[in-house]
Amino acid sequence: MKLRAVLGIALLTITASTQALAGATLQRVEQNKELVGVLMESYPPFSFLNEQNQLDGFDVDVAKAVAQKLGVKLKLETPSWDVIAAGRWSGRYDICICSMTPSKARAEVFDFPVQYYASPAVIVVNAKDDRIHSAKDLSGKKVGLTSASSYESYLNKNLVIEGAEDTPLSYPFEDVQIAPYDTDNVAFQDLGLGAGVRLDALLTNLVTAQPRLNQDKRFKIAGAPLYEEPNAVAIEKGDAEWNAKVRQVFAELKADGTLSKLSQKWIGADISK
């Protein structure tokens, strides 16, 4: 009887702690009347510092819309991508509306309540470079990318996009030298120095790359897109109540046209569908 009683108490304790975790984020947001979002400081047109030195962009505006729906103020923080993508935030951040591609590895530490846009991953090279025409030409080349990104997993040949496990990716290259950067900005600067000077190519998002290509003729896209990147909202794993609330808010933002309008504003096309 004593053993049963102890087991019963332990079970109740586990159940209570699980229930407390399930509603922890929403309770914190409502009590503090503040949503703490996390994203990159330099990932235009999704997030960047504008001329007033304020965070701006598609992801920023989406985060503002989410906070407005929740009836709370928004606080944005910009740690390194390594910190964001590592997860296990321990309550420091409530949500990542930060262009994260859901992968099998990330799904171990995050839940992805909703996909809010999609865009292709592409190879960018120096405009004077005629060596690279497709992914197979990356063999033996030095390729820049954002550290801990899906592009790094792709070049390591272990990217599994969550929800697309039945569509394996193609890796037609060998022995790529990966050059990780904190942001795309420095990678583009290094690529702009010339073909093979510091970089041979970089991998990035087509939507992010296109404005640079339109304005700077030193760069061009090489070949076809590598894969279609779904980008999802990320939250700490295991909080069912917060997961459901985020789904509800984004359903409202889609239904009332907010996501479409913000996409048209920042991208010039609706990538939210």
Secondary structure, DSSP 8 states (H G I E B T S, - for coil): -HHHHHHHHHHHHHHHHHHHHHTHHHHHHHHHTEEEEE--SSBTTTBEE-TTS-EESHHHHHHHHHHHHHTSEEEEE---HHHHHH---TTS-SBEEEEE--BTTGGGTEE---EEEEEEEEEEEETT--S-SSGGGGTT-EEEEETTSHHHHHHTT---BTT-TTS---------EEEEESSHHHHHHHHTT-TTTS-SEEEEEHHHHHHHHHH-TTEEE-SS-SEEEEEEEEEETT-HHHHHHHHHHHHHHHHTTHHHHHHHHHHSS----
